[in-house]
Amino acid sequence: MIQTTNGLRINVKPPISNISVNKFNVAFEDRHNKKYVPLQSAMEARKFVAWLQTI
């Protein structure tokens, strides 16, 4: 699945594991590798994590 956030295209391959949030940044691990996504607000981080949990 591809998500576009803040102009970044993030390709995510389920299953998702090890989700970590630090202020506005989200780090997670998918089937292939670890990924780091910088966001601009806590609300965006929450929405992105909620989306990750649904896939």
mmCIF file as Biopython writes it, N, C-alpha, C and O atoms, coordinates in Angstrom:
data_model
#
loop_
_atom_site.group_PDB
_atom_site.id
_atom_site.type_symbol
_atom_site.label_atom_id
_atom_site.label_alt_id
_atom_site.label_comp_id
_atom_site.label_asym_id
_atom_site.label_entity_id
_atom_site.label_seq_id
_atom_site.pdbx_PDB_ins_code
_atom_site.Cartn_x
_atom_site.Cartn_y
_atom_site.Cartn_z
_atom_site.occupancy
_atom_site.B_iso_or_equiv
_atom_site.auth_seq_id
_atom_site.auth_asym_id
_atom_site.pdbx_PDB_model_num
ATOM 1   N N  . MET A ? 1  ? 0.841  -1.170 0.000  1.0 0.0 1  A 1 
ATOM 2   C CA . MET A ? 1  ? 0.000  0.000  0.000  1.0 0.0 1  A 1 
ATOM 3   C C  . MET A ? 1  ? 0.890  1.238  0.000  1.0 0.0 1  A 1 
ATOM 4   O O  . MET A ? 1  ? 1.963  1.252  0.602  1.0 0.0 1  A 1 
ATOM 5   N N  . ILE A ? 2  ? 0.429  2.258  -0.675 1.0 0.0 2  A 1 
ATOM 6   C CA . ILE A ? 2  ? 1.180  3.504  -0.732 1.0 0.0 2  A 1 
ATOM 7   C C  . ILE A ? 2  ? 0.358  4.604  -0.081 1.0 0.0 2  A 1 
ATOM 8   O O  . ILE A ? 2  ? -0.815 4.793  -0.403 1.0 0.0 2  A 1 
ATOM 9   N N  . GLN A ? 3  ? 0.984  5.324  0.833  1.0 0.0 3  A 1 
ATOM 10  C CA . GLN A ? 3  ? 0.361  6.454  1.520  1.0 0.0 3  A 1 
ATOM 11  C C  . GLN A ? 3  ? 1.179  7.686  1.182  1.0 0.0 3  A 1 
ATOM 12  O O  . GLN A ? 3  ? 2.409  7.633  1.215  1.0 0.0 3  A 1 
ATOM 13  N N  . THR A ? 4  ? 0.525  8.795  0.857  1.0 0.0 4  A 1 
ATOM 14  C CA . THR A ? 4  ? 1.228  10.048 0.618  1.0 0.0 4  A 1 
ATOM 15  C C  . THR A ? 4  ? 0.964  10.979 1.791  1.0 0.0 4  A 1 
ATOM 16  O O  . THR A ? 4  ? -0.183 11.311 2.087  1.0 0.0 4  A 1 
ATOM 17  N N  . THR A ? 5  ? 2.038  11.397 2.455  1.0 0.0 5  A 1 
ATOM 18  C CA . THR A ? 5  ? 1.940  12.274 3.606  1.0 0.0 5  A 1 
ATOM 19  C C  . THR A ? 5  ? 3.005  13.349 3.495  1.0 0.0 5  A 1 
ATOM 20  O O  . THR A ? 5  ? 4.187  13.039 3.349  1.0 0.0 5  A 1 
ATOM 21  N N  . ASN A ? 6  ? 2.603  14.596 3.563  1.0 0.0 6  A 1 
ATOM 22  C CA . ASN A ? 6  ? 3.530  15.728 3.468  1.0 0.0 6  A 1 
ATOM 23  C C  . ASN A ? 6  ? 4.398  15.653 2.218  1.0 0.0 6  A 1 
ATOM 24  O O  . ASN A ? 6  ? 5.570  16.028 2.253  1.0 0.0 6  A 1 
ATOM 25  N N  . GLY A ? 7  ? 3.842  15.183 1.138  1.0 0.0 7  A 1 
ATOM 26  C CA . GLY A ? 7  ? 4.588  15.080 -0.107 1.0 0.0 7  A 1 
ATOM 27  C C  . GLY A ? 7  ? 5.490  13.863 -0.185 1.0 0.0 7  A 1 
ATOM 28  O O  . GLY A ? 7  ? 6.140  13.645 -1.207 1.0 0.0 7  A 1 
ATOM 29  N N  . LEU A ? 8  ? 5.544  13.065 0.872  1.0 0.0 8  A 1 
ATOM 30  C CA . LEU A ? 8  ? 6.351  11.844 0.873  1.0 0.0 8  A 1 
ATOM 31  C C  . LEU A ? 8  ? 5.479  10.657 0.485  1.0 0.0 8  A 1 
ATOM 32  O O  . LEU A ? 8  ? 4.382  10.482 1.014  1.0 0.0 8  A 1 
ATOM 33  N N  . ARG A ? 9  ? 5.970  9.852  -0.432 1.0 0.0 9  A 1 
ATOM 34  C CA . ARG A ? 9  ? 5.260  8.608  -0.768 1.0 0.0 9  A 1 
ATOM 35  C C  . ARG A ? 9  ? 5.850  7.502  0.083  1.0 0.0 9  A 1 
ATOM 36  O O  . ARG A ? 9  ? 7.044  7.211  0.010  1.0 0.0 9  A 1 
ATOM 37  N N  . ILE A ? 10 ? 5.000  6.891  0.888  1.0 0.0 10 A 1 
ATOM 38  C CA . ILE A ? 10 ? 5.452  5.852  1.805  1.0 0.0 10 A 1 
ATOM 39  C C  . ILE A ? 10 ? 4.855  4.531  1.355  1.0 0.0 10 A 1 
ATOM 40  O O  . ILE A ? 10 ? 3.638  4.345  1.379  1.0 0.0 10 A 1 
ATOM 41  N N  . ASN A ? 11 ? 5.720  3.617  0.945  1.0 0.0 11 A 1 
ATOM 42  C CA . ASN A ? 11 ? 5.301  2.300  0.498  1.0 0.0 11 A 1 
ATOM 43  C C  . ASN A ? 11 ? 5.363  1.353  1.688  1.0 0.0 11 A 1 
ATOM 44  O O  . ASN A ? 11 ? 6.431  1.143  2.263  1.0 0.0 11 A 1 
ATOM 45  N N  . VAL A ? 12 ? 4.227  0.785  2.058  1.0 0.0 12 A 1 
ATOM 46  C CA . VAL A ? 12 ? 4.123  -0.071 3.233  1.0 0.0 12 A 1 
ATOM 47  C C  . VAL A ? 12 ? 3.689  -1.459 2.801  1.0 0.0 12 A 1 
ATOM 48  O O  . VAL A ? 12 ? 2.696  -1.619 2.091  1.0 0.0 12 A 1 
ATOM 49  N N  . LYS A ? 13 ? 4.439  -2.460 3.233  1.0 0.0 13 A 1 
ATOM 50  C CA . LYS A ? 13 ? 4.114  -3.860 2.935  1.0 0.0 13 A 1 
ATOM 51  C C  . LYS A ? 13 ? 3.740  -4.569 4.235  1.0 0.0 13 A 1 
ATOM 52  O O  . LYS A ? 13 ? 4.613  -4.826 5.064  1.0 0.0 13 A 1 
ATOM 53  N N  . PRO A ? 14 ? 2.459  -4.891 4.427  1.0 0.0 14 A 1 
ATOM 54  C CA . PRO A ? 14 ? 2.048  -5.603 5.643  1.0 0.0 14 A 1 
ATOM 55  C C  . PRO A ? 14 ? 2.757  -6.956 5.753  1.0 0.0 14 A 1 
ATOM 56  O O  . PRO A ? 14 ? 3.134  -7.514 4.723  1.0 0.0 14 A 1 
ATOM 57  N N  . PRO A ? 15 ? 2.949  -7.486 6.909  1.0 0.0 15 A 1 
ATOM 58  C CA . PRO A ? 15 ? 2.448  -7.033 8.211  1.0 0.0 15 A 1 
ATOM 59  C C  . PRO A ? 15 ? 3.330  -5.938 8.801  1.0 0.0 15 A 1 
ATOM 60  O O  . PRO A ? 15 ? 4.529  -5.868 8.529  1.0 0.0 15 A 1 
ATOM 61  N N  . ILE A ? 16 ? 2.717  -5.095 9.607  1.0 0.0 16 A 1 
ATOM 62  C CA . ILE A ? 16 ? 3.386  -3.981 10.272 1.0 0.0 16 A 1 
ATOM 63  C C  . ILE A ? 16 ? 3.680  -4.393 11.714 1.0 0.0 16 A 1 
ATOM 64  O O  . ILE A ? 16 ? 2.847  -5.013 12.375 1.0 0.0 16 A 1 
ATOM 65  N N  . SER A ? 17 ? 4.876  -4.041 12.192 1.0 0.0 17 A 1 
ATOM 66  C CA . SER A ? 17 ? 5.220  -4.338 13.584 1.0 0.0 17 A 1 
ATOM 67  C C  . SER A ? 17 ? 6.088  -3.225 14.134 1.0 0.0 17 A 1 
ATOM 68  O O  . SER A ? 17 ? 6.581  -2.382 13.386 1.0 0.0 17 A 1 
ATOM 69  N N  . ASN A ? 18 ? 6.269  -3.227 15.429 1.0 0.0 18 A 1 
ATOM 70  C CA . ASN A ? 18 ? 7.159  -2.289 16.110 1.0 0.0 18 A 1 
ATOM 71  C C  . ASN A ? 18 ? 6.898  -0.831 15.747 1.0 0.0 18 A 1 
ATOM 72  O O  . ASN A ? 18 ? 7.797  -0.140 15.268 1.0 0.0 18 A 1 
ATOM 73  N N  . ILE A ? 19 ? 5.694  -0.367 15.969 1.0 0.0 19 A 1 
ATOM 74  C CA . ILE A ? 19 ? 5.371  1.039  15.715 1.0 0.0 19 A 1 
ATOM 75  C C  . ILE A ? 19 ? 5.835  1.865  16.910 1.0 0.0 19 A 1 
ATOM 76  O O  . ILE A ? 19 ? 5.540  1.540  18.060 1.0 0.0 19 A 1 
ATOM 77  N N  . SER A ? 20 ? 6.561  2.934  16.620 1.0 0.0 20 A 1 
ATOM 78  C CA . SER A ? 20 ? 7.075  3.814  17.661 1.0 0.0 20 A 1 
ATOM 79  C C  . SER A ? 20 ? 6.792  5.264  17.270 1.0 0.0 20 A 1 
ATOM 80  O O  . SER A ? 20 ? 6.971  5.652  16.115 1.0 0.0 20 A 1 
ATOM 81  N N  . VAL A ? 21 ? 6.345  6.066  18.254 1.0 0.0 21 A 1 
ATOM 82  C CA . VAL A ? 21 ? 6.044  7.468  17.991 1.0 0.0 21 A 1 
ATOM 83  C C  . VAL A ? 21 ? 6.854  8.328  18.954 1.0 0.0 21 A 1 
ATOM 84  O O  . VAL A ? 21 ? 6.873  8.080  20.159 1.0 0.0 21 A 1 
ATOM 85  N N  . ASN A ? 22 ? 7.524  9.344  18.406 1.0 0.0 22 A 1 
ATOM 86  C CA . ASN A ? 22 ? 8.289  10.288 19.203 1.0 0.0 22 A 1 
ATOM 87  C C  . ASN A ? 22 ? 7.948  11.686 18.707 1.0 0.0 22 A 1 
ATOM 88  O O  . ASN A ? 22 ? 8.405  12.101 17.642 1.0 0.0 22 A 1 
ATOM 89  N N  . LYS A ? 23 ? 7.152  12.402 19.473 1.0 0.0 23 A 1 
ATOM 90  C CA . LYS A ? 23 ? 6.631  13.718 19.092 1.0 0.0 23 A 1 
ATOM 91  C C  . LYS A ? 23 ? 5.917  13.630 17.751 1.0 0.0 23 A 1 
ATOM 92  O O  . LYS A ? 23 ? 4.802  13.110 17.686 1.0 0.0 23 A 1 
ATOM 93  N N  . PHE A ? 24 ? 6.534  14.126 16.675 1.0 0.0 24 A 1 
ATOM 94  C CA . PHE A ? 24 ? 5.889  14.148 15.369 1.0 0.0 24 A 1 
ATOM 95  C C  . PHE A ? 24 ? 6.453  13.103 14.422 1.0 0.0 24 A 1 
ATOM 96  O O  . PHE A ? 24 ? 6.157  13.136 13.227 1.0 0.0 24 A 1 
ATOM 97  N N  . ASN A ? 25 ? 7.247  12.190 14.919 1.0 0.0 25 A 1 
ATOM 98  C CA . ASN A ? 25 ? 7.907  11.205 14.073 1.0 0.0 25 A 1 
ATOM 99  C C  . ASN A ? 25 ? 7.384  9.808  14.356 1.0 0.0 25 A 1 
ATOM 100 O O  . ASN A ? 25 ? 7.167  9.438  15.510 1.0 0.0 25 A 1 
ATOM 101 N N  . VAL A ? 26 ? 7.184  9.031  13.294 1.0 0.0 26 A 1 
ATOM 102 C CA . VAL A ? 26 ? 6.704  7.660  13.429 1.0 0.0 26 A 1 
ATOM 103 C C  . VAL A ? 26 ? 7.728  6.736  12.791 1.0 0.0 26 A 1 
ATOM 104 O O  . VAL A ? 26 ? 8.155  6.946  11.655 1.0 0.0 26 A 1 
ATOM 105 N N  . ALA A ? 27 ? 8.115  5.713  13.539 1.0 0.0 27 A 1 
ATOM 106 C CA . ALA A ? 27 ? 9.005  4.689  13.016 1.0 0.0 27 A 1 
ATOM 107 C C  . ALA A ? 27 ? 8.253  3.363  13.100 1.0 0.0 27 A 1 
ATOM 108 O O  . ALA A ? 27 ? 7.530  3.113  14.064 1.0 0.0 27 A 1 
ATOM 109 N N  . PHE A ? 28 ? 8.426  2.520  12.090 1.0 0.0 28 A 1 
ATOM 110 C CA . PHE A ? 28 ? 7.762  1.226  12.096 1.0 0.0 28 A 1 
ATOM 111 C C  . PHE A ? 28 ? 8.554  0.250  11.237 1.0 0.0 28 A 1 
ATOM 112 O O  . PHE A ? 28 ? 9.439  0.638  10.474 1.0 0.0 28 A 1 
ATOM 113 N N  . GLU A ? 29 ? 8.217  -1.006 11.379 1.0 0.0 29 A 1 
ATOM 114 C CA . GLU A ? 29 ? 8.857  -2.048 10.585 1.0 0.0 29 A 1 
ATOM 115 C C  . GLU A ? 29 ? 7.780  -2.777 9.793  1.0 0.0 29 A 1 
ATOM 116 O O  . GLU A ? 29 ? 6.770  -3.211 10.346 1.0 0.0 29 A 1 
ATOM 117 N N  . ASP A ? 30 ? 8.010  -2.903 8.498  1.0 0.0 30 A 1 
ATOM 118 C CA . ASP A ? 30 ? 7.080  -3.671 7.673  1.0 0.0 30 A 1 
ATOM 119 C C  . ASP A ? 30 ? 7.780  -4.946 7.215  1.0 0.0 30 A 1 
ATOM 120 O O  . ASP A ? 30 ? 8.825  -5.315 7.751  1.0 0.0 30 A 1 
ATOM 121 N N  . ARG A ? 31 ? 7.206  -5.608 6.232  1.0 0.0 31 A 1 
ATOM 122 C CA . ARG A ? 31 ? 7.741  -6.887 5.766  1.0 0.0 31 A 1 
ATOM 123 C C  . ARG A ? 31 ? 9.189  -6.785 5.296  1.0 0.0 31 A 1 
ATOM 124 O O  . ARG A ? 31 ? 9.961  -7.728 5.471  1.0 0.0 31 A 1 
ATOM 125 N N  . HIS A ? 32 ? 9.566  -5.655 4.704  1.0 0.0 32 A 1 
ATOM 126 C CA . HIS A ? 32 ? 10.883 -5.531 4.091  1.0 0.0 32 A 1 
ATOM 127 C C  . HIS A ? 32 ? 11.931 -4.847 4.961  1.0 0.0 32 A 1 
ATOM 128 O O  . HIS A ? 32 ? 13.071 -5.310 5.011  1.0 0.0 32 A 1 
ATOM 129 N N  . ASN A ? 33 ? 11.587 -3.780 5.636  1.0 0.0 33 A 1 
ATOM 130 C CA . ASN A ? 33 ? 12.600 -3.072 6.423  1.0 0.0 33 A 1 
ATOM 131 C C  . ASN A ? 33 ? 11.968 -2.076 7.384  1.0 0.0 33 A 1 
ATOM 132 O O  . ASN A ? 33 ? 10.745 -1.956 7.467  1.0 0.0 33 A 1 
ATOM 133 N N  . LYS A ? 34 ? 12.830 -1.363 8.108  1.0 0.0 34 A 1 
ATOM 134 C CA . LYS A ? 34 ? 12.368 -0.326 9.025  1.0 0.0 34 A 1 
ATOM 135 C C  . LYS A ? 34 ? 12.212 0.979  8.269  1.0 0.0 34 A 1 
ATOM 136 O O  . LYS A ? 34 ? 12.979 1.279  7.354  1.0 0.0 34 A 1 
ATOM 137 N N  . LYS A ? 35 ? 11.212 1.747  8.664  1.0 0.0 35 A 1 
ATOM 138 C CA . LYS A ? 35 ? 10.952 3.024  8.003  1.0 0.0 35 A 1 
ATOM 139 C C  . LYS A ? 35 ? 10.722 4.109  9.044  1.0 0.0 35 A 1 
ATOM 140 O O  . LYS A ? 35 ? 10.229 3.850  10.142 1.0 0.0 35 A 1 
ATOM 141 N N  . TYR A ? 36 ? 11.091 5.324  8.674  1.0 0.0 36 A 1 
ATOM 142 C CA . TYR A ? 36 ? 10.975 6.487  9.537  1.0 0.0 36 A 1 
ATOM 143 C C  . TYR A ? 36 ? 10.207 7.564  8.779  1.0 0.0 36 A 1 
ATOM 144 O O  . TYR A ? 36 ? 10.568 7.911  7.655  1.0 0.0 36 A 1 
ATOM 145 N N  . VAL A ? 37 ? 9.155  8.090  9.390  1.0 0.0 37 A 1 
ATOM 146 C CA . VAL A ? 37 ? 8.312  9.083  8.728  1.0 0.0 37 A 1 
ATOM 147 C C  . VAL A ? 37 ? 8.233  10.341 9.603  1.0 0.0 37 A 1 
ATOM 148 O O  . VAL A ? 37 ? 7.620  10.307 10.670 1.0 0.0 37 A 1 
ATOM 149 N N  . PRO A ? 38 ? 8.841  11.441 9.168  1.0 0.0 38 A 1 
ATOM 150 C CA . PRO A ? 38 ? 8.704  12.703 9.907  1.0 0.0 38 A 1 
ATOM 151 C C  . PRO A ? 38 ? 7.394  13.393 9.526  1.0 0.0 38 A 1 
ATOM 152 O O  . PRO A ? 38 ? 7.100  13.563 8.343  1.0 0.0 38 A 1 
ATOM 153 N N  . LEU A ? 39 ? 6.620  13.785 10.518 1.0 0.0 39 A 1 
ATOM 154 C CA . LEU A ? 39 ? 5.344  14.465 10.278 1.0 0.0 39 A 1 
ATOM 155 C C  . LEU A ? 39 ? 5.391  15.854 10.894 1.0 0.0 39 A 1 
ATOM 156 O O  . LEU A ? 39 ? 6.336  16.187 11.610 1.0 0.0 39 A 1 
ATOM 157 N N  . GLN A ? 40 ? 4.377  16.667 10.620 1.0 0.0 40 A 1 
ATOM 158 C CA . GLN A ? 40 ? 4.419  18.063 11.051 1.0 0.0 40 A 1 
ATOM 159 C C  . GLN A ? 40 ? 3.606  18.367 12.303 1.0 0.0 40 A 1 
ATOM 160 O O  . GLN A ? 40 ? 3.705  19.465 12.851 1.0 0.0 40 A 1 
ATOM 161 N N  . SER A ? 41 ? 2.807  17.413 12.760 1.0 0.0 41 A 1 
ATOM 162 C CA . SER A ? 41 ? 2.029  17.660 13.980 1.0 0.0 41 A 1 
ATOM 163 C C  . SER A ? 41 ? 1.706  16.341 14.663 1.0 0.0 41 A 1 
ATOM 164 O O  . SER A ? 41 ? 1.790  15.271 14.061 1.0 0.0 41 A 1 
ATOM 165 N N  . ALA A ? 42 ? 1.337  16.442 15.926 1.0 0.0 42 A 1 
ATOM 166 C CA . ALA A ? 42 ? 0.950  15.252 16.683 1.0 0.0 42 A 1 
ATOM 167 C C  . ALA A ? 42 ? -0.317 14.635 16.096 1.0 0.0 42 A 1 
ATOM 168 O O  . ALA A ? 42 ? -0.464 13.413 16.094 1.0 0.0 42 A 1 
ATOM 169 N N  . MET A ? 43 ? -1.233 15.465 15.600 1.0 0.0 43 A 1 
ATOM 170 C CA . MET A ? 43 ? -2.473 14.957 15.001 1.0 0.0 43 A 1 
ATOM 171 C C  . MET A ? 43 ? -2.166 14.127 13.767 1.0 0.0 43 A 1 
ATOM 172 O O  . MET A ? 43 ? -2.754 13.062 13.580 1.0 0.0 43 A 1 
ATOM 173 N N  . GLU A ? 44 ? -1.248 14.598 12.917 1.0 0.0 44 A 1 
ATOM 174 C CA . GLU A ? 44 ? -0.853 13.826 11.739 1.0 0.0 44 A 1 
ATOM 175 C C  . GLU A ? 44 ? -0.216 12.503 12.149 1.0 0.0 44 A 1 
ATOM 176 O O  . GLU A ? 44 ? -0.456 11.474 11.517 1.0 0.0 44 A 1 
ATOM 177 N N  . ALA A ? 45 ? 0.586  12.528 13.194 1.0 0.0 45 A 1 
ATOM 178 C CA . ALA A ? 45 ? 1.224  11.296 13.677 1.0 0.0 45 A 1 
ATOM 179 C C  . ALA A ? 45 ? 0.163  10.302 14.145 1.0 0.0 45 A 1 
ATOM 180 O O  . ALA A ? 45 ? 0.246  9.113  13.839 1.0 0.0 45 A 1 
ATOM 181 N N  . ARG A ? 46 ? -0.831 10.789 14.884 1.0 0.0 46 A 1 
ATOM 182 C CA . ARG A ? 46 ? -1.913 9.904  15.353 1.0 0.0 46 A 1 
ATOM 183 C C  . ARG A ? 46 ? -2.690 9.304  14.186 1.0 0.0 46 A 1 
ATOM 184 O O  . ARG A ? 46 ? -3.001 8.112  14.184 1.0 0.0 46 A 1 
ATOM 185 N N  . LYS A ? 47 ? -2.999 10.133 13.201 1.0 0.0 47 A 1 
ATOM 186 C CA . LYS A ? 47 ? -3.741 9.646  12.037 1.0 0.0 47 A 1 
ATOM 187 C C  . LYS A ? 47 ? -2.925 8.617  11.262 1.0 0.0 47 A 1 
ATOM 188 O O  . LYS A ? 47 ? -3.467 7.611  10.803 1.0 0.0 47 A 1 
ATOM 189 N N  . PHE A ? 48 ? -1.637 8.862  11.117 1.0 0.0 48 A 1 
ATOM 190 C CA . PHE A ? 48 ? -0.788 7.930  10.386 1.0 0.0 48 A 1 
ATOM 191 C C  . PHE A ? 48 ? -0.692 6.594  11.124 1.0 0.0 48 A 1 
ATOM 192 O O  . PHE A ? 48 ? -0.767 5.537  10.497 1.0 0.0 48 A 1 
ATOM 193 N N  . VAL A ? 49 ? -0.529 6.630  12.434 1.0 0.0 49 A 1 
ATOM 194 C CA . VAL A ? 49 ? -0.469 5.391  13.215 1.0 0.0 49 A 1 
ATOM 195 C C  . VAL A ? 49 ? -1.805 4.648  13.130 1.0 0.0 49 A 1 
ATOM 196 O O  . VAL A ? 49 ? -1.818 3.423  13.013 1.0 0.0 49 A 1 
ATOM 197 N N  . ALA A ? 50 ? -2.911 5.361  13.186 1.0 0.0 50 A 1 
ATOM 198 C CA . ALA A ? 50 ? -4.223 4.723  13.062 1.0 0.0 50 A 1 
ATOM 199 C C  . ALA A ? 50 ? -4.338 4.050  11.699 1.0 0.0 50 A 1 
ATOM 200 O O  . ALA A ? 50 ? -4.857 2.938  11.600 1.0 0.0 50 A 1 
ATOM 201 N N  . TRP A ? 51 ? -3.861 4.710  10.652 1.0 0.0 51 A 1 
ATOM 202 C CA . TRP A ? 51 ? -3.882 4.099  9.311  1.0 0.0 51 A 1 
ATOM 203 C C  . TRP A ? 51 ? -3.001 2.856  9.272  1.0 0.0 51 A 1 
ATOM 204 O O  . TRP A ? 51 ? -3.396 1.839  8.703  1.0 0.0 51 A 1 
ATOM 205 N N  . LEU A ? 52 ? -1.805 2.925  9.872  1.0 0.0 52 A 1 
ATOM 206 C CA . LEU A ? 52 ? -0.921 1.752  9.902  1.0 0.0 52 A 1 
ATOM 207 C C  . LEU A ? 52 ? -1.592 0.557  10.571 1.0 0.0 52 A 1 
ATOM 208 O O  . LEU A ? 52 ? -1.431 -0.582 10.133 1.0 0.0 52 A 1 
ATOM 209 N N  . GLN A ? 53 ? -2.334 0.822  11.621 1.0 0.0 53 A 1 
ATOM 210 C CA . GLN A ? 53 ? -2.978 -0.256 12.358 1.0 0.0 53 A 1 
ATOM 211 C C  . GLN A ? 53 ? -4.132 -0.885 11.603 1.0 0.0 53 A 1 
ATOM 212 O O  . GLN A ? 53 ? -4.558 -1.989 11.943 1.0 0.0 53 A 1 
ATOM 213 N N  . THR A ? 54 ? -4.651 -0.211 10.583 1.0 0.0 54 A 1 
ATOM 214 C CA . THR A ? 54 ? -5.779 -0.775 9.835  1.0 0.0 54 A 1 
ATOM 215 C C  . THR A ? 54 ? -5.337 -1.655 8.674  1.0 0.0 54 A 1 
ATOM 216 O O  . THR A ? 54 ? -6.145 -2.410 8.133  1.0 0.0 54 A 1 
ATOM 217 N N  . ILE A ? 55 ? -4.069 -1.570 8.282  1.0 0.0 55 A 1 
ATOM 218 C CA . ILE A ? 55 ? -3.646 -2.378 7.129  1.0 0.0 55 A 1 
ATOM 219 C C  . ILE A ? 55 ? -3.019 -3.679 7.563  1.0 0.0 55 A 1 
ATOM 220 O O  . ILE A ? 55 ? -2.608 -4.478 6.721  1.0 0.0 55 A 1 
#
